[in-house]
Each structure stands twice: as C-alpha cells, then as structure tokens.
Amino acid sequence: MHPKRYYFTYLILYIEVIALLFFFKMDYSSISEYLPFNNTQHFIPLNWSSHEVQDISKYCPCKTFTGNSATKSQFKYEYRNADIIHLAAHAEIDLNRPVYSRFIFAREADRTESSCLHAYEILSMPLDAQMVVLSACNTGRGKFIEGEGMMSLARCFYQAGCRGLITSLWDIDDKSTSQLMDLFYHSIFNGQTKDGALREAKLKFIANTDNIHAAPYFWAGLVNVGDSSPVRRSLSAKDCMENCTIKPFR
C-alpha cells in the first residue's frame, strides 16, 4: 500500500464513562476567552510548542502564556474564565498511581508552589470549558481499572466538567503536532465539529507532508473524546481576525 493511502470513511467518537452524567449539558454562547499555555523549560525542549501557540492564536482573541509565564499558579488563576484551554507541555503518566500523573509547568518565581499540576488537583478544579486540548504525550493513557475505564489525565478534565477534549494516545511528535493543531483550529473557527476538524487536519497534513511523516505515528495519536459539537457557531476565523484583538502574555 502507498504510504499516503489512509482512508477516513467514518468518524470515531470516544466517550468516557463518567461523561454520561453530564454529556448533554450544552451551551453554545459565544466564547469569551481562549487560553493557550506552553512551557519548554523542563525535560527535552519542545521547540515547536511556541510556534504552535503562536499559530493558533491568530484564529481567535486569546491570552497566551509561554516560557517563564506558563506557570501552574497562572494557569489556576486563568482557567475558570476560559471556554477553550490549550495545553502544549510535557506530561508524565504514573501507571501505578494514576492520581499522580501530571503536567509540567514553568518554575514559580518564588518557588512557593510546585510546577507540577497533578491529576488529583485537576479533579478538584470546577471546569466549564467547551473544549480542552491536551497537546502533550500520553494524556489519553493511564491505568485501566475494570468497571471504571482508563484513569488518564484526559479523564480527569472530563470528570472536572470539560465537555470535549482533544487528547493523545502515545508519545506525539512535537513538530507534526504543531502543524496539525494549526490546521485543526483553522477548521474549528470556521464552524467545523471537533471530530470533523481533527479529521480534516489529518487529511491535509498527510496530503502535504513527505512519505515518512505520513505514517500514522505522526498524526493518528490525537483523538476527540466526548462532545464533538462545534465550539463556536457565530464567528468565523476571518471575523475573529478582523474584529478582535490578540492579547499575548509572555
């Protein structure tokens, strides 16, 4: 088979077990804030995560936090007002103790708080975001518990109240994920559903990359979980660019 001959005949929807309690509570009012975070100071540098945040911020009015400003305390202060949260960071999965799986943020200036946002902390965060994008490795993986399902970071966001997520199933590639996210948000802010926008992004990525990067490893690891409805119906990407101001925080 030719390396680029992958077919997307059907859209697959993933639903967490806990989501059945509130899956149909929808509100399509206009989005007030869009909150992308990136941090490249720990572990292997995520050289493309800053590009990722900059690329997607052109589609919608937003606050961005990168480098030293992408702290855990800043995230905890801002997340309540965001309808879309985008995290481009490192994540660590603890298969033995899932509540200790974590995202890694920038170090706090005063060092009074840990730079790690653990799963047990996410569970206690009252979330009402229409979409959370977890642009980090293995956020959809975790310990499988019979009768409960996968104990992943994505599940924690779902249980905390997020309606729909984009999450990862393995160690995703930094550069290709950045390119996919640019394509994904372009479709999202032109009225596509979450699963439809992700499908379109993958097809465009495959069509415009080389045979090596057309392999499923570089694009198939990102999936939509939960609500797949459009996050916005009134404003197109063009309207956002013409009528709104970007507010970068670095």
TIZAVEX-845446 format. One line per field, with one value per residue (C-alpha): x, y negated, z; residue in three letters; residue number from 1. Coordinates in nm, 2 decimals, decimal comma. Each point is the difference from the previous one (the first is absolute). Example, Ala and Ser with C-alpha at 12.3 -4.5 7.8 and 13.67 -1.06 7.14 Angstrom:
# residues 2
east	(1,23/0,14) $
north	(0,45/-0,34) $
up	(0,78/-0,07) $
residu	(ala/ser) $
num	(1/2) $
This chain:
# residues 250
east	(0,00/0,12/0,11/-0,25/-0,30/-0,19/-0,38/-0,23/-0,34/-0,15/0,05/0,06/-0,13/0,16/-0,21/0,13/-0,23/-0,03/-0,11/-0,34/-0,11/0,02/0,08/-0,32/0,04/0,10/0,02/0,11/0,03/0,29/0,34/0,14/0,36/0,23/0,30/0,31/0,29/0,34/0,31/0,34/0,22/-0,01/0,10/0,09/-0,08/-0,33/0,14/-0,32/-0,24/0,05/-0,07/-0,31/-0,14/0,09/-0,16/-0,33/-0,03/-0,05/-0,34/-0,16/0,04/0,20/0,24/0,32/0,25/0,34/0,34/0,04/-0,36/-0,15/-0,01/-0,24/-0,12/-0,07/-0,20/-0,20/-0,08/-0,11/-0,17/-0,34/-0,07/0,11/-0,24/0,28/0,32/0,31/0,29/0,32/0,24/0,16/-0,21/0,11/-0,23/0,02/-0,15/0,02/-0,15/-0,21/-0,09/0,37/0,01/0,09/0,06/0,33/-0,02/0,27/0,16/-0,16/0,20/-0,03/0,02/-0,29/-0,21/0,10/0,02/-0,20/-0,37/-0,11/-0,30/-0,15/0,01/-0,17/-0,29/-0,07/0,00/-0,35/0,02/-0,26/0,22/-0,16/0,33/0,33/0,29/0,27/0,29/0,24/0,11/-0,23/-0,27/-0,26/0,19/0,01/-0,08/-0,30/-0,24/-0,28/-0,33/0,15/0,20/0,32/0,14/0,16/0,07/-0,27/-0,26/0,09/-0,09/-0,32/-0,10/0,07/-0,26/0,16/-0,24/0,24/0,37/0,28/0,24/0,29/0,04/0,38/0,32/-0,09/0,25/0,06/0,03/-0,28/-0,23/0,06/-0,09/-0,31/-0,12/0,03/-0,22/-0,24/-0,07/-0,05/-0,29/-0,13/-0,04/-0,17/-0,28/0,12/-0,08/0,29/0,03/-0,06/0,27/0,24/-0,07/0,05/0,33/0,13/-0,10/0,17/0,31/0,03/-0,05/0,27/0,27/0,26/-0,04/0,19/-0,22/-0,32/0,04/-0,28/0,24/0,03/-0,38/-0,22/0,08/-0,24/-0,36/-0,32/-0,17/-0,35/-0,20/0,09/-0,23/0,14/0,14/-0,12/-0,27/-0,01/0,35/0,22/0,38/-0,01/-0,24/0,22/0,30/-0,18/-0,20/0,21/0,33/0,26/0,13/0,34/0,14/0,37) $
north	(0,00/-0,35/-0,18/-0,27/0,22/-0,03/-0,03/-0,19/0,14/-0,02/-0,24/0,18/-0,15/0,09/-0,05/0,03/0,20/-0,30/-0,23/0,17/-0,20/-0,34/0,07/-0,18/-0,32/-0,23/-0,38/-0,15/-0,36/-0,20/0,08/-0,27/0,12/0,25/0,11/0,16/0,10/0,12/0,07/0,12/-0,03/0,36/0,33/0,00/-0,35/-0,01/-0,22/-0,01/-0,07/-0,37/0,01/0,20/-0,26/-0,29/0,17/0,08/-0,34/-0,17/0,16/-0,14/-0,26/0,16/-0,02/0,19/0,11/0,13/0,06/-0,14/-0,13/0,34/0,08/0,22/-0,29/-0,20/0,29/0,04/-0,37/-0,01/0,33/-0,09/-0,27/0,21/0,17/0,16/0,11/0,11/0,16/0,06/0,14/0,31/0,26/0,29/0,30/0,21/0,34/0,13/-0,31/-0,18/-0,29/-0,10/-0,03/-0,36/-0,29/-0,19/-0,38/-0,27/-0,05/-0,25/-0,32/0,03/0,38/0,02/0,24/0,31/-0,04/0,33/0,01/0,34/0,20/-0,02/-0,38/0,00/0,20/-0,27/-0,28/-0,12/0,00/-0,12/-0,03/0,10/0,15/0,10/0,08/0,21/-0,04/0,22/0,36/0,29/-0,22/0,26/0,29/0,13/0,29/0,20/0,08/0,25/-0,16/-0,35/-0,02/-0,18/-0,21/-0,27/-0,37/-0,05/0,18/-0,24/-0,30/0,17/0,09/-0,36/-0,13/-0,04/0,08/0,11/0,07/0,06/0,24/0,22/0,38/0,02/-0,21/-0,25/-0,18/-0,36/-0,14/0,19/-0,07/-0,37/0,02/0,21/-0,25/-0,29/0,19/0,11/-0,34/-0,15/0,25/-0,05/-0,37/0,04/0,20/0,36/0,26/0,10/0,35/-0,14/-0,26/0,25/0,23/-0,29/-0,09/0,35/0,03/-0,34/0,10/0,33/-0,17/-0,26/0,19/0,25/0,38/0,04/-0,24/0,13/0,31/0,03/-0,06/-0,37/-0,08/0,29/-0,04/-0,30/0,08/-0,18/0,12/-0,09/-0,28/-0,05/-0,30/-0,32/-0,23/-0,31/-0,06/-0,38/-0,12/0,13/-0,01/-0,30/-0,18/0,07/-0,15/-0,31/-0,09/0,13/-0,09/0,26/-0,04/0,18/0,06/0,12) $
up	(0,00/-0,08/0,33/-0,05/-0,07/0,32/-0,01/0,24/-0,09/0,35/0,30/0,33/0,32/0,33/0,32/0,35/0,24/0,24/-0,28/-0,02/0,31/-0,18/-0,36/-0,13/0,20/-0,29/-0,03/-0,33/0,12/-0,16/0,14/0,24/0,03/-0,16/0,22/-0,16/0,23/-0,10/0,20/-0,13/0,30/0,13/-0,15/-0,37/-0,15/-0,19/-0,28/-0,19/0,28/-0,01/-0,38/0,08/0,24/-0,23/-0,31/0,17/0,18/-0,34/-0,03/0,31/0,27/0,28/0,28/-0,05/0,26/-0,11/0,15/0,36/0,00/-0,05/0,37/0,19/0,21/-0,31/-0,15/0,32/0,00/-0,36/-0,08/0,15/-0,26/-0,31/-0,23/-0,19/0,18/-0,20/0,18/-0,19/0,26/0,13/0,18/0,22/0,04/0,32/-0,08/0,35/0,17/-0,26/0,23/-0,01/-0,38/-0,07/-0,24/0,03/0,02/0,03/0,34/0,22/0,06/0,38/0,00/0,25/-0,22/-0,20/-0,37/-0,04/-0,05/0,12/-0,10/0,34/-0,02/-0,34/0,15/0,25/-0,26/-0,09/-0,38/-0,24/-0,32/-0,33/-0,11/0,16/-0,24/0,17/-0,24/0,21/-0,01/0,12/0,15/-0,10/0,15/0,36/0,22/-0,11/0,29/-0,07/0,04/-0,02/-0,31/-0,08/0,28/-0,21/0,02/-0,27/0,22/0,29/-0,22/-0,10/0,35/0,11/-0,25/-0,34/-0,29/-0,27/-0,02/-0,25/0,16/-0,10/0,00/-0,01/-0,01/-0,26/-0,22/0,08/-0,35/-0,17/0,30/-0,04/-0,37/0,07/0,26/-0,24/-0,25/0,27/0,14/-0,35/-0,05/0,35/-0,04/-0,33/0,17/-0,03/0,26/0,22/-0,15/-0,35/0,05/0,12/-0,30/-0,24/0,17/-0,03/-0,37/-0,08/0,20/-0,19/-0,34/0,06/0,18/-0,12/0,01/0,33/0,19/-0,17/0,22/0,27/0,28/-0,09/-0,01/0,12/0,37/0,05/0,06/0,10/0,32/0,11/-0,16/-0,36/-0,08/-0,13/0,27/-0,19/-0,25/-0,04/-0,07/-0,28/0,01/-0,24/0,24/0,29/-0,18/-0,11/0,31/0,30/0,17/0,09/0,36/0,03/0,34/0,01) $
residu	(met/his/pro/lys/arg/tyr/tyr/phe/thr/tyr/leu/ile/leu/tyr/ile/glu/val/ile/ala/leu/leu/phe/phe/phe/lys/met/asp/tyr/ser/ser/ile/ser/glu/tyr/leu/pro/phe/asn/asn/thr/gln/his/phe/ile/pro/leu/asn/trp/ser/ser/his/glu/val/gln/asp/ile/ser/lys/tyr/cys/pro/cys/lys/thr/phe/thr/gly/asn/ser/ala/thr/lys/ser/gln/phe/lys/tyr/glu/tyr/arg/asn/ala/asp/ile/ile/his/leu/ala/ala/his/ala/glu/ile/asp/leu/asn/arg/pro/val/tyr/ser/arg/phe/ile/phe/ala/arg/glu/ala/asp/arg/thr/glu/ser/ser/cys/leu/his/ala/tyr/glu/ile/leu/ser/met/pro/leu/asp/ala/gln/met/val/val/leu/ser/ala/cys/asn/thr/gly/arg/gly/lys/phe/ile/glu/gly/glu/gly/met/met/ser/leu/ala/arg/cys/phe/tyr/gln/ala/gly/cys/arg/gly/leu/ile/thr/ser/leu/trp/asp/ile/asp/asp/lys/ser/thr/ser/gln/leu/met/asp/leu/phe/tyr/his/ser/ile/phe/asn/gly/gln/thr/lys/asp/gly/ala/leu/arg/glu/ala/lys/leu/lys/phe/ile/ala/asn/thr/asp/asn/ile/his/ala/ala/pro/tyr/phe/trp/ala/gly/leu/val/asn/val/gly/asp/ser/ser/pro/val/arg/arg/ser/leu/ser/ala/lys/asp/cys/met/glu/asn/cys/thr/ile/lys/pro/phe/arg) $
num	(1/2/3/4/5/6/7/8/9/10/11/12/13/14/15/16/17/18/19/20/21/22/23/24/25/26/27/28/29/30/31/32/33/34/35/36/37/38/39/40/41/42/43/44/45/46/47/48/49/50/51/52/53/54/55/56/57/58/59/60/61/62/63/64/65/66/67/68/69/70/71/72/73/74/75/76/77/78/79/80/81/82/83/84/85/86/87/88/89/90/91/92/93/94/95/96/97/98/99/100/101/102/103/104/105/106/107/108/109/110/111/112/113/114/115/116/117/118/119/120/121/122/123/124/125/126/127/128/129/130/131/132/133/134/135/136/137/138/139/140/141/142/143/144/145/146/147/148/149/150/151/152/153/154/155/156/157/158/159/160/161/162/163/164/165/166/167/168/169/170/171/172/173/174/175/176/177/178/179/180/181/182/183/184/185/186/187/188/189/190/191/192/193/194/195/196/197/198/199/200/201/202/203/204/205/206/207/208/209/210/211/212/213/214/215/216/217/218/219/220/221/222/223/224/225/226/227/228/229/230/231/232/233/234/235/236/237/238/239/240/241/242/243/244/245/246/247/248/249/250) $
